[in-house]
């Protein structure tokens, strides 16, 4: 194990089993960029406070800059370090000698890890918003294609035929979900409260005014001035993981929305429905049955929602009952956080690609639209317009539907005399027109299109 950031009061070496059990560099290396940014900010703060000279600051900044350039080329740190903070400190010491020891002045890993994790979340939520918008664009593109723009299909409640709806409205529901997801991500990213100055828990001897610095971000386009803030309560700062739980919670909602979309497409692609064809490039086959074309991508999106929920429960359970302030349990927030971002990002990307390839089977959809049950509610409103109270009209149409089923005859084929036994308001030539999907969808005036 490489040199640690602690150990002066210890007379024994750490047991190798403990070193292996407690290390986190195998996953927290993903915070490397963000920890370097925190170190660059801290160098400026120490210089302003008089703990570093301008020359010392430049040496440390140059050393960190060279380390960052290594990362950009795909470098991953060796796993024989306790964590990413230790690795960076040791690398700096190789480059600038004992000057690196000054960098930890007025600093603790407790403070570092919160800063780096919040900055990671800021960058990751920003990227994810763009990825989600790409899926929104793909869904919009599918619904606005010339061949799909006015496509009508059966709408469902309880997975039973309900009423005809436009495909663009059906897909628009998922666009609405994704837009809410994007808004939630945006809210979280702008309220992360990225802080420096908490120390281990009690604050530092440096004035809080020193903590607002211009700083090249390396990862994001904007400068970080105004984004990094002094702490208002140092104990809360180092012990807070609400932001991790909130973000995984929002990502779980995104995963749930994508799972629902995946389920609709899985159902629609079955032989039983045959509404949609998924491109072969986004399907897999069977090792035994040569005819199979399986929607594995969509099934995995559906399945991964469970992983996201598990990550959320993991983070919530980890924080339950922890005393103030920092506890090592909190190291375990990283894997569920990183994993949740990675899963949702991959899902959004692959689903955007799949959506663009979908083709709708209009002839099969038209067969389903012949189901008279889809227009039963339109018949109710037909009677309502003739001044029959809604509940009475509802009962009349229910009895009419029952008669149609029991006698295996379509309503529009019933003679007018028989129709009038159900209600004297029925005029056959009027109700026959109502069994039309276009008339049905156009009659809905409450929807803003």
C-alpha positions as CSV (number, residue, x, y, z in Angstrom):
1,X,0.0,0.0,0.0
2,X,1.3,3.5,-0.9
3,X,2.0,6.2,1.6
4,X,-1.1,7.4,3.5
5,X,-2.3,10.8,4.4
6,X,-2.4,9.8,8.1
7,X,-0.6,7.5,10.5
8,X,1.6,9.6,12.7
9,X,0.0,8.3,15.9
10,X,0.2,4.7,14.8
11,X,3.0,2.4,15.8
12,X,1.8,-0.6,13.9
13,X,1.4,-1.1,10.2
14,X,-2.1,-1.5,8.9
15,X,-3.1,-5.2,8.5
16,X,-3.2,-6.0,4.7
17,X,-6.7,-7.3,5.2
18,X,-7.8,-4.0,6.5
19,X,-6.0,-2.1,3.7
20,X,-7.8,-4.3,1.1
21,X,-11.2,-4.0,2.9
22,X,-11.1,-0.2,3.4
23,X,-9.6,1.1,0.2
24,X,-11.9,2.8,-2.3
25,X,-9.6,3.8,-5.2
26,X,-11.0,1.0,-7.3
27,X,-14.1,3.2,-7.8
28,X,-13.4,6.7,-6.4
29,X,-10.7,7.1,-9.1
30,X,-13.7,8.6,-11.1
31,X,-13.4,11.6,-8.8
32,X,-9.8,12.3,-9.9
33,X,-10.6,15.2,-12.2
34,X,-12.8,16.8,-9.6
35,X,-10.4,16.3,-6.7
36,X,-7.7,18.0,-8.8
37,X,-10.0,20.9,-9.4
38,X,-10.6,21.1,-5.6
39,X,-6.8,21.1,-5.1
40,X,-6.4,23.9,-7.6
41,X,-9.0,26.0,-5.8
42,X,-7.4,25.2,-2.4
43,X,-4.0,26.3,-3.7
44,X,-5.5,29.7,-4.6
45,X,-7.1,29.9,-1.1
46,X,-3.9,29.0,0.7
47,X,-1.9,31.6,-1.4
48,X,-4.5,34.3,-0.6
49,X,-4.4,33.3,3.1
50,X,-0.5,33.5,3.2
51,X,0.1,29.8,3.6
52,X,1.7,29.5,0.2
53,X,3.9,31.8,-1.8
54,X,3.2,32.7,-5.4
55,X,6.1,30.5,-6.5
56,X,4.9,27.6,-4.4
57,X,1.4,27.9,-5.8
58,X,2.7,27.9,-9.4
59,X,4.8,24.8,-8.8
60,X,1.8,22.9,-7.3
61,X,-0.6,24.1,-10.0
62,X,1.8,23.0,-12.8
63,X,2.2,19.6,-11.1
64,X,-1.6,19.2,-10.9
65,X,-2.0,20.3,-14.5
66,X,0.5,17.7,-15.7
67,X,-1.4,15.0,-13.7
68,X,-4.7,16.2,-15.3
69,X,-3.2,15.9,-18.8
70,X,-2.4,12.2,-18.0
71,X,-6.0,11.6,-17.0
72,X,-7.2,13.0,-20.3
73,X,-5.2,10.4,-22.1
74,X,-7.1,7.7,-20.3
75,X,-4.7,7.1,-17.4
76,X,-6.1,5.2,-14.4
77,X,-4.3,5.2,-11.1
78,X,-2.9,2.0,-9.6
79,X,-5.0,0.3,-7.0
80,X,-2.4,0.1,-4.3
81,X,-3.4,3.5,-2.9
82,X,-6.0,3.9,-0.2
83,X,-8.1,6.4,-2.2
84,X,-7.9,8.9,-5.0
85,X,-7.0,11.7,-2.6
86,X,-4.0,9.8,-1.3
87,X,-2.9,8.9,-4.8
88,X,-2.9,12.6,-5.9
89,X,-1.0,13.7,-2.8
90,X,1.7,11.0,-3.4
91,X,2.0,11.9,-7.1
92,X,2.5,15.6,-6.2
93,X,5.2,14.7,-3.7
94,X,7.0,12.8,-6.4
95,X,6.9,15.9,-8.6
96,X,7.5,18.8,-6.1
97,X,8.9,17.1,-3.0
98,X,7.9,18.2,0.5
99,X,6.1,21.2,-0.9
100,X,3.2,18.9,-1.6
101,X,2.8,18.4,2.2
102,X,1.7,22.1,2.4
103,X,-1.4,21.4,0.2
104,X,-3.2,19.6,3.0
105,X,-3.1,22.7,5.2
106,X,-6.6,23.5,6.4
107,X,-8.0,20.5,4.6
108,X,-9.4,17.1,5.3
109,X,-10.5,14.2,3.1
110,X,-13.9,14.6,4.7
111,X,-14.2,18.0,3.0
112,X,-12.4,16.9,-0.2
113,X,-14.7,14.0,-0.9
114,X,-17.8,16.1,-0.5
115,X,-16.5,18.7,-2.8
116,X,-15.3,16.2,-5.5
117,X,-18.5,14.2,-5.3
118,X,-20.7,17.3,-5.7
119,X,-18.7,18.6,-8.6
120,X,-18.9,15.2,-10.2
121,X,-22.7,15.3,-9.8
122,X,-22.8,18.9,-11.2
123,X,-20.9,17.7,-14.4
124,X,-22.8,14.4,-14.7
125,X,-26.3,15.9,-14.3
126,X,-25.4,18.5,-16.9
127,X,-24.3,15.8,-19.4
128,X,-27.3,13.7,-18.6
129,X,-29.7,16.6,-19.3
130,X,-28.2,16.8,-22.8
131,X,-28.4,13.0,-23.3
132,X,-32.1,13.0,-22.2
133,X,-32.8,15.9,-24.6
134,X,-31.4,13.7,-27.4
135,X,-33.9,11.0,-26.5
136,X,-36.7,13.7,-26.5
137,X,-35.6,14.7,-29.9
138,X,-35.6,11.1,-31.2
139,X,-39.2,10.5,-29.8
140,X,-40.4,13.8,-31.4
141,X,-38.8,12.9,-34.7
142,X,-40.5,9.5,-34.6
143,X,-43.9,11.0,-33.9
144,X,-43.6,13.8,-36.5
145,X,-42.4,11.6,-39.3
146,X,-44.8,12.0,-42.3
147,X,-46.0,8.5,-42.1
148,X,-46.6,8.7,-38.3
149,X,-47.8,12.3,-37.8
150,X,-51.5,11.5,-38.0
151,X,-51.3,7.8,-37.0
152,X,-54.1,6.8,-34.6
153,X,-53.9,3.7,-32.4
154,X,-55.8,2.2,-29.6
155,X,-55.2,3.8,-26.2
156,X,-55.2,1.5,-23.2
157,X,-56.2,1.5,-19.5
158,X,-55.5,-1.7,-17.5
159,X,-53.9,-2.9,-20.8
160,X,-57.5,-3.1,-22.2
161,X,-58.8,-1.2,-25.2
162,X,-59.9,2.2,-24.0
163,X,-60.2,5.0,-26.7
164,X,-58.4,5.9,-29.9
165,X,-55.5,8.3,-29.5
166,X,-52.9,9.9,-31.8
167,X,-49.5,8.2,-31.7
168,X,-48.0,11.6,-31.3
169,X,-50.0,12.1,-28.0
170,X,-49.0,8.6,-26.8
171,X,-45.3,9.3,-27.4
172,X,-45.8,12.8,-26.2
173,X,-46.6,11.4,-22.7
174,X,-43.1,10.0,-22.6
175,X,-41.7,13.4,-23.7
176,X,-43.6,15.0,-20.8
177,X,-42.0,12.5,-18.4
178,X,-38.6,13.1,-19.7
179,X,-39.0,16.9,-19.6
180,X,-40.0,16.6,-15.9
181,X,-36.9,14.4,-15.4
182,X,-34.7,17.1,-17.1
183,X,-36.2,19.8,-14.9
184,X,-35.5,17.7,-11.8
185,X,-31.9,17.2,-12.8
186,X,-31.5,20.9,-13.6
187,X,-32.9,21.8,-10.2
188,X,-30.5,19.4,-8.4
189,X,-27.5,20.6,-10.3
190,X,-28.2,24.3,-9.5
191,X,-28.7,23.6,-5.8
192,X,-25.8,21.3,-5.0
193,X,-24.1,24.0,-2.8
194,X,-20.5,23.0,-3.6
195,X,-18.4,24.1,-0.6
196,X,-14.9,24.3,0.7
197,X,-13.7,25.2,4.1
198,X,-15.3,22.6,6.4
199,X,-12.0,20.9,7.3
200,X,-12.7,17.6,9.1
201,X,-15.9,19.0,10.7
202,X,-15.2,22.2,12.6
203,X,-14.0,24.6,9.9
204,X,-10.5,26.0,9.3
205,X,-8.5,29.1,10.3
206,X,-9.0,30.7,6.9
207,X,-11.6,33.5,6.4
208,X,-14.6,32.4,4.4
209,X,-14.1,35.3,1.9
210,X,-11.1,33.5,0.5
211,X,-13.3,30.6,-0.8
212,X,-14.8,32.3,-3.9
213,X,-12.2,32.0,-6.7
214,X,-12.0,32.2,-10.4
215,X,-11.0,28.7,-11.5
216,X,-10.6,27.0,-14.8
217,X,-12.8,23.9,-14.6
218,X,-11.1,21.7,-17.1
219,X,-14.3,19.7,-17.5
220,X,-17.0,22.2,-17.9
221,X,-17.1,25.3,-20.2
222,X,-18.1,27.8,-17.5
223,X,-15.7,29.2,-14.8
224,X,-16.4,27.9,-11.3
225,X,-16.5,31.4,-9.8
226,X,-19.8,31.6,-7.8
227,X,-20.2,27.9,-7.9
228,X,-17.8,27.1,-5.1
229,X,-19.1,28.6,-1.8
230,X,-17.8,28.8,1.8
231,X,-19.6,26.5,4.2
232,X,-22.4,27.8,6.4
233,X,-22.3,24.8,8.7
234,X,-19.2,22.7,8.6
235,X,-20.6,19.8,10.5
236,X,-23.5,19.5,8.0
237,X,-21.2,20.0,5.1
238,X,-19.0,16.9,5.7
239,X,-21.9,14.7,6.9
240,X,-24.5,15.5,4.2
241,X,-25.3,12.9,1.6
242,X,-28.8,14.2,0.9
243,X,-27.6,15.3,-2.5
244,X,-26.5,11.7,-3.4
245,X,-29.9,10.3,-2.3
246,X,-31.8,13.0,-4.2
247,X,-29.9,12.4,-7.4
248,X,-30.2,8.6,-7.2
249,X,-33.9,9.2,-6.5
250,X,-34.3,11.3,-9.6
251,X,-32.3,8.9,-11.7
252,X,-34.6,6.1,-10.4
253,X,-37.6,8.1,-11.7
254,X,-35.9,8.4,-15.0
255,X,-35.2,4.7,-15.0
256,X,-38.8,4.0,-14.2
257,X,-40.0,6.2,-17.1
258,X,-37.6,4.4,-19.5
259,X,-38.8,1.1,-18.2
260,X,-42.4,2.0,-18.9
261,X,-41.5,3.1,-22.5
262,X,-39.5,-0.1,-22.9
263,X,-42.5,-2.2,-21.7
264,X,-44.9,-0.5,-24.2
265,X,-42.5,-1.2,-27.0
266,X,-42.0,-4.8,-25.9
267,X,-45.7,-5.4,-25.9
268,X,-46.3,-3.6,-29.2
269,X,-43.5,-5.7,-30.9
270,X,-45.1,-9.0,-30.0
271,X,-46.9,-11.1,-32.6
272,X,-50.1,-10.7,-30.5
273,X,-50.0,-6.9,-31.0
274,X,-47.7,-6.4,-33.9
275,X,-48.0,-2.6,-33.8
276,X,-44.3,-1.9,-34.2
277,X,-41.1,-3.5,-35.7
278,X,-37.9,-3.0,-33.9
279,X,-34.8,-2.9,-36.1
280,X,-32.6,-6.0,-36.1
281,X,-29.6,-3.9,-35.1
282,X,-31.3,-3.4,-31.7
283,X,-32.4,-7.0,-31.2
284,X,-30.8,-10.4,-30.5
285,X,-31.5,-14.0,-31.4
286,X,-31.8,-17.3,-29.7
287,X,-29.1,-19.9,-29.4
288,X,-31.7,-22.6,-29.9
289,X,-34.6,-21.2,-31.8
290,X,-33.5,-19.7,-35.2
291,X,-36.7,-17.7,-35.8
292,X,-36.4,-15.6,-32.7
293,X,-35.9,-11.8,-32.7
294,X,-35.8,-10.7,-29.1
295,X,-36.1,-7.1,-27.8
296,X,-33.2,-7.7,-25.3
297,X,-32.2,-4.0,-25.2
298,X,-35.7,-3.0,-24.0
299,X,-35.8,-5.9,-21.5
300,X,-32.6,-4.8,-20.0
301,X,-33.8,-1.2,-19.7
302,X,-36.9,-2.6,-17.9
303,X,-34.7,-4.8,-15.7
304,X,-32.1,-2.1,-14.8
305,X,-34.9,0.0,-13.1
306,X,-34.6,-2.5,-10.3
307,X,-30.9,-1.9,-10.0
308,X,-31.5,1.9,-9.7
309,X,-34.1,1.3,-7.0
310,X,-31.6,-0.9,-5.2
311,X,-29.0,1.8,-5.4
312,X,-31.4,4.3,-3.8
313,X,-32.3,1.9,-1.0
314,X,-28.6,1.2,-0.5
315,X,-27.8,4.9,0.0
316,X,-30.8,5.6,2.2
317,X,-30.0,2.6,4.4
318,X,-26.3,3.6,4.7
319,X,-27.2,7.0,6.1
320,X,-29.9,5.8,8.5
321,X,-28.9,6.5,12.1
322,X,-25.4,7.8,11.4
323,X,-24.2,10.1,14.2
324,X,-22.7,13.4,13.2
325,X,-20.4,14.0,11.5
326,X,-18.4,12.0,9.0
327,X,-18.4,8.1,9.3
328,X,-16.6,5.7,7.0
329,X,-19.9,4.1,6.1
330,X,-20.3,7.2,3.8
331,X,-17.6,5.9,1.5
332,X,-20.2,3.5,0.2
333,X,-22.3,6.2,-1.5
334,X,-19.9,6.3,-4.5
335,X,-20.7,3.0,-6.2
336,X,-24.5,3.3,-6.2
337,X,-24.1,7.0,-7.4
338,X,-21.7,6.2,-10.2
339,X,-23.6,3.1,-11.2
340,X,-26.9,5.0,-11.4
341,X,-25.5,7.7,-13.6
342,X,-23.8,5.1,-15.9
343,X,-26.9,2.9,-16.3
344,X,-29.2,5.8,-17.0
345,X,-26.8,7.4,-19.4
346,X,-26.4,4.2,-21.4
347,X,-30.1,3.6,-21.4
348,X,-30.9,7.1,-22.8
349,X,-28.3,6.7,-25.6
350,X,-29.3,3.2,-26.7
351,X,-33.0,4.0,-26.5
352,X,-32.5,7.1,-28.7
353,X,-30.9,4.9,-31.3
354,X,-33.6,2.3,-31.1
355,X,-36.4,4.8,-31.3
356,X,-35.1,6.2,-34.6
357,X,-35.4,2.8,-36.3
358,X,-39.0,1.9,-35.3
359,X,-41.6,1.2,-38.0
360,X,-45.3,1.0,-37.3
361,X,-47.5,-1.7,-38.8
362,X,-50.5,0.5,-39.9
363,X,-52.5,-2.4,-41.3
364,X,-52.4,-4.3,-38.0
365,X,-53.2,-1.1,-36.0
366,X,-56.2,-0.5,-38.3
367,X,-57.5,-4.0,-37.5
368,X,-57.4,-3.1,-33.8
369,X,-59.2,0.2,-34.5
370,X,-62.2,-1.8,-35.8
371,X,-63.0,-2.8,-32.2
372,X,-66.3,-1.0,-31.5
373,X,-65.5,-0.9,-27.8
374,X,-63.0,1.8,-28.5
375,X,-65.9,4.1,-29.4
376,X,-68.3,3.3,-26.5
377,X,-67.4,6.6,-24.7
378,X,-68.1,8.6,-27.9
379,X,-71.6,7.0,-27.9
380,X,-72.1,8.1,-24.3
381,X,-71.3,11.7,-25.3
382,X,-73.7,11.3,-28.3
383,X,-76.5,10.7,-25.8
384,X,-75.3,13.4,-23.4
385,X,-75.5,15.9,-26.3
386,X,-79.1,14.8,-26.7
387,X,-79.7,15.9,-23.1
388,X,-79.5,12.5,-21.4
389,X,-77.7,12.7,-18.0
390,X,-74.2,11.2,-18.2
391,X,-74.7,8.3,-15.8
392,X,-78.0,7.3,-17.5
393,X,-76.2,7.5,-20.9
394,X,-73.3,5.4,-19.5
395,X,-75.8,2.7,-18.4
396,X,-77.6,2.7,-21.8
397,X,-74.3,2.2,-23.7
398,X,-73.1,-0.4,-21.3
399,X,-76.3,-2.4,-22.0
400,X,-75.9,-1.9,-25.7
401,X,-72.3,-3.2,-25.6
402,X,-73.5,-6.2,-23.6
403,X,-76.2,-7.0,-26.2
404,X,-73.6,-6.7,-29.0
405,X,-71.3,-9.1,-27.3
406,X,-74.0,-11.7,-26.3
407,X,-75.4,-11.7,-29.8
408,X,-72.1,-11.5,-31.7
409,X,-73.3,-8.6,-33.7
410,X,-71.7,-5.2,-34.2
411,X,-73.6,-2.1,-32.9
412,X,-73.4,-0.4,-36.2
413,X,-75.1,-3.4,-37.9
414,X,-78.1,-3.2,-35.5
415,X,-81.4,-2.0,-37.1
416,X,-82.6,1.4,-36.0
417,X,-85.7,-0.1,-34.4
418,X,-83.6,-2.3,-32.1
419,X,-81.3,0.7,-31.3
420,X,-84.3,2.7,-30.2
421,X,-85.2,0.0,-27.6
422,X,-82.1,1.1,-25.8
423,X,-82.8,4.8,-26.3
424,X,-85.3,6.7,-28.5
425,X,-82.5,9.3,-29.1
426,X,-80.5,6.9,-31.3
427,X,-80.4,7.7,-35.0
428,X,-78.5,5.0,-36.8
429,X,-77.0,7.2,-39.6
430,X,-75.6,9.5,-36.8
431,X,-74.1,6.8,-34.6
432,X,-72.5,4.9,-37.5
433,X,-70.3,7.9,-38.2
434,X,-69.0,7.8,-34.6
435,X,-67.1,4.4,-35.2
436,X,-64.3,6.4,-36.8
437,X,-60.9,6.8,-35.1
438,X,-60.4,10.2,-36.7
439,X,-63.7,11.6,-35.5
440,X,-63.1,10.2,-32.1
441,X,-59.7,11.8,-31.6
442,X,-60.8,15.1,-33.1
443,X,-63.8,15.3,-30.7
444,X,-61.4,15.7,-27.8
445,X,-61.0,19.4,-27.3
446,X,-59.3,19.6,-23.9
447,X,-55.9,18.6,-25.3
448,X,-53.6,21.4,-26.3
449,X,-51.9,20.4,-29.5
